[in-house]
Amino acid sequence: MRAKSAIVKSQPLFERRVASGTKRFKEVVVFVHNYGGNRHTFHRQIEFVNELGFDAVTFDLPATSINELSRVPLSREWKFGLRHLWADKIEDVLGAIADEKFIFSFSYGSAAALQAIERRHAIDVKGWICDGGPFTRMSVAIEHFVNEGFFTMPLFGRDIVANSRLFHYPAFRRTIARVAAVFFGSAQYDDDAARALRSLPIGFPVLSLQAEADTLVQPDMIDELFVSGFGRIDLQKALLPRAHHLTGMKDATELYASYVAGFLRSRATREA
């Protein structure tokens, strides 16, 4: 009997369209969750864009459980790393939606979202909102996750968690972070992101939501990545006081909502 393949491939779309009860705009907002999240994680943001008058689409990315890091993440083009695998899925979802769209992505999901936008040449994408990403220095960000106790890793048939004795040693934490970064797709990551930003249409609108108190992905790590897009993209930066990683909607609600609403409304097309 043939052994079961350990290669993670893109799964069926399984997207879910969440209709607005008061639809006012033609575009749909496509949500791309973070690593460890799922299509339900950012329900507050989904409910908010519904209230603004937009339909939303949410879906599950493949291989977002830490246990799946023991499997091999390969894209359709045989590129290694979760960001390539996720970009396949995002590209498929975008292609299956006939409407013009905005993309709303979170943390490392934003790296894959950028890649998918580039692949499609930003066709029918009116703008991009990214919360807590994309960012440079991936292994540093992962080490931050390890230090804060957000990380587990399967080893020798069981999960080695961040509060185990091994994680008390800085050298071990750094090693785990570097290995995990490879699985996430760190090879040529910064170069790929720079190329993708330079390939976007001139004036492509981007809203970067950054948490001032974020100790996992610090704002300067996001700023560094967007440097390559200066003069090409129309970048709006929103620094959210008191907010931590991906907590802006909760910790800076009014400011967060104001930036998102202003960005979407100013670029959307009203229903006739």
DRENVEXSE-161294 format. One record per residue (C-alpha): residue in three letters; x, y, z. Coordinates in steps of 0.05 Angstrom, whole numbers, padded with zeros to 5 digits, always signed. Layout:
AlaXYZ ...
This chain:
Met+00000+00000+00000 Arg+00026+00069-00018 Ala+00043+00115+00039 Lys-00003+00174+00048 Ser+00028+00237+00019 Ala+00055+00286+00070 Ile+00050+00345+00021 Val-00001+00398+00040 Lys-00040+00420-00021 Ser-00092+00474-00028 Gln-00161+00449-00006 Pro-00229+00465-00037 Leu-00250+00537-00028 Phe-00301+00529+00028 Glu-00311+00604+00026 Arg-00371+00634+00063 Arg-00406+00696+00039 Val-00435+00738+00095 Ala-00488+00784+00065 Ser-00501+00853+00092 Gly-00572+00864+00115 Thr-00566+00936+00090 Lys-00523+00929+00027 Arg-00502+00997+00001 Phe-00439+00982-00039 Lys-00424+00937-00099 Glu-00356+00912-00075 Val-00346+00853-00029 Val-00294+00852+00028 Val-00251+00788+00027 Phe-00221+00770+00095 Val-00154+00733+00101 His-00141+00709+00171 Asn-00076+00700+00209 Tyr-00035+00638+00225 Gly-00072+00599+00279 Gly-00138+00633+00260 Asn-00197+00612+00218 Arg-00254+00643+00179 His-00291+00660+00243 Thr-00233+00694+00280 Phe-00248+00765+00258 His-00323+00763+00265 Arg-00324+00834+00295 Gln-00291+00863+00233 Ile-00338+00822+00189 Glu-00399+00848+00227 Phe-00372+00919+00221 Val-00364+00918+00146 Asn-00433+00887+00141 Glu-00460+00946+00181 Leu-00425+00994+00133 Gly-00463+00961+00076 Phe-00412+00912+00047 Asp-00420+00837+00036 Ala-00361+00798+00064 Val-00327+00733+00044 Thr-00288+00692+00094 Phe-00252+00625+00085 Asp-00202+00579+00118 Leu-00129+00579+00097 Pro-00096+00510+00093 Ala-00045+00486+00144 Thr-00059+00537+00198 Ser-00051+00488+00256 Ile+00018+00485+00287 Asn+00015+00409+00283 Glu+00016+00415+00207 Leu+00086+00444+00209 Ser+00110+00372+00209 Arg+00082+00366+00139 Val+00112+00395+00075 Pro+00079+00459+00051 Leu+00087+00463-00025 Ser+00049+00508-00072 Arg+00022+00490-00141 Glu+00087+00516-00170 Trp+00127+00472-00121 Lys+00150+00532-00080 Phe+00164+00515-00008 Gly+00131+00553+00049 Leu+00062+00569+00077 Arg+00059+00637+00044 His+00062+00604-00025 Leu+00009+00552-00006 Trp-00036+00606+00024 Ala-00027+00650-00038 Asp-00054+00592-00080 Lys-00117+00590-00037 Ile-00126+00665-00036 Glu-00117+00669-00111 Asp-00170+00615-00121 Val-00219+00651-00075 Leu-00209+00718-00109 Gly-00219+00685-00177 Ala-00284+00653-00155 Ile-00315+00719-00135 Ala-00345+00758-00194 Asp-00352+00824-00156 Glu-00298+00877-00149 Lys-00267+00870-00081 Phe-00227+00897-00023 Ile-00179+00851+00014 Phe-00175+00855+00090 Ser-00117+00813+00116 Phe-00085+00800+00183 Ser-00014+00788+00208 Tyr+00025+00738+00166 Gly-00037+00725+00123 Ser-00020+00793+00094 Ala+00045+00767+00063 Ala+00005+00714+00025 Ala-00049+00765+00007 Leu+00004+00810-00025 Gln+00031+00752-00065 Ala-00039+00734-00090 Ile-00054+00807-00109 Glu+00011+00809-00148 Arg-00005+00744-00185 Arg-00072+00772-00207 His-00042+00840-00225 Ala-00091+00872-00176 Ile-00148+00856-00224 Asp-00215+00876-00193 Val-00182+00892-00126 Lys-00201+00963-00106 Gly-00156+00967-00045 Trp-00122+00929+00011 Ile-00129+00935+00087 Cys-00075+00899+00127 Asp-00076+00893+00203 Gly-00011+00874+00238 Gly+00027+00857+00174 Pro+00060+00844+00127 Phe+00127+00852+00161 Thr+00202+00841+00153 Arg+00249+00801+00198 Met+00204+00740+00200 Ser+00248+00698+00246 Val+00250+00756+00295 Ala+00174+00760+00295 Ile+00169+00685+00307 Glu+00219+00690+00364 His+00174+00743+00394 Phe+00116+00695+00390 Val+00159+00641+00424 Asn+00181+00689+00479 Glu+00109+00710+00493 Gly+00086+00637+00499 Phe+00044+00636+00435 Phe+00082+00580+00402 Thr+00081+00504+00403 Met+00118+00456+00358 Pro+00109+00382+00345 Leu+00172+00344+00363 Phe+00182+00269+00373 Gly+00107+00256+00370 Arg+00085+00308+00421 Asp+00078+00383+00425 Ile+00136+00421+00455 Val+00103+00483+00484 Ala+00134+00551+00496 Asn+00132+00543+00572 Ser+00171+00478+00571 Arg+00243+00477+00598 Leu+00275+00476+00529 Phe+00245+00545+00515 His+00281+00574+00574 Tyr+00345+00574+00532 Pro+00352+00633+00484 Ala+00393+00593+00435 Phe+00338+00540+00430 Arg+00285+00594+00420 Arg+00325+00626+00364 Thr+00336+00558+00331 Ile+00262+00541+00333 Ala+00245+00610+00305 Arg+00293+00601+00246 Val+00267+00532+00230 Ala+00195+00555+00234 Ala+00211+00615+00190 Val+00233+00567+00135 Phe+00167+00531+00139 Phe+00130+00597+00135 Gly+00167+00614+00071 Ser+00225+00659+00092 Ala+00268+00643+00031 Gln+00271+00706-00012 Tyr+00213+00734+00028 Asp+00236+00806+00031 Asp+00256+00806-00043 Asp+00189+00776-00063 Ala+00150+00828-00023 Ala+00190+00885-00053 Arg+00178+00859-00123 Ala+00104+00850-00109 Leu+00097+00921-00083 Arg+00134+00950-00143 Ser+00089+00911-00190 Leu+00023+00940-00163 Pro-00013+00993-00204 Ile+00010+01064-00189 Gly-00032+01093-00134 Phe-00058+01025-00110 Pro-00092+01041-00043 Val-00066+01007+00021 Leu-00088+01019+00093 Ser-00037+00993+00143 Leu-00066+00984+00213 Gln-00009+00981+00263 Ala-00014+00970+00339 Glu+00029+01018+00379 Ala+00038+00968+00437 Asp+00050+00908+00392 Thr+00109+00868+00419 Leu+00102+00812+00368 Val+00103+00852+00303 Gln+00129+00921+00319 Pro+00106+00979+00274 Asp+00176+00991+00247 Met+00177+00919+00220 Ile+00116+00936+00178 Asp+00143+01003+00157 Glu+00208+00971+00132 Leu+00170+00924+00086 Phe+00129+00980+00055 Val+00191+01022+00039 Ser+00196+00986-00029 Gly+00127+01011-00047 Phe+00140+01085-00036 Gly+00123+01124-00098 Arg+00082+01066-00124 Ile+00026+01051-00075 Asp-00020+01100-00040 Leu-00003+01080+00032 Gln-00043+01105+00091 Lys-00015+01087+00159 Ala-00059+01083+00221 Leu-00022+01076+00288 Leu-00070+01050+00341 Pro-00053+01072+00412 Arg-00055+01021+00469 Ala-00070+00964+00419 His-00030+00899+00417 His-00023+00849+00360 Leu-00090+00844+00324 Thr-00128+00876+00382 Gly-00141+00943+00349 Met-00215+00932+00339 Lys-00222+00918+00414 Asp-00170+00965+00444 Ala-00178+01025+00397 Thr-00248+01013+00371 Glu-00268+01083+00349 Leu-00203+01099+00314 Tyr-00199+01031+00282 Ala-00270+01035+00256 Ser-00260+01106+00232 Tyr-00199+01088+00190 Val-00231+01025+00160 Ala-00297+01060+00145 Gly-00263+01120+00113 Phe-00218+01077+00070 Leu-00274+01032+00044 Arg-00327+01085+00034 Ser-00281+01133-00004 Arg-00264+01079-00056 Ala-00328+01038-00061 Thr-00385+01044-00111 Arg-00454+01054-00084 Glu-00511+01009-00106 Ala-00558+01042-00156 
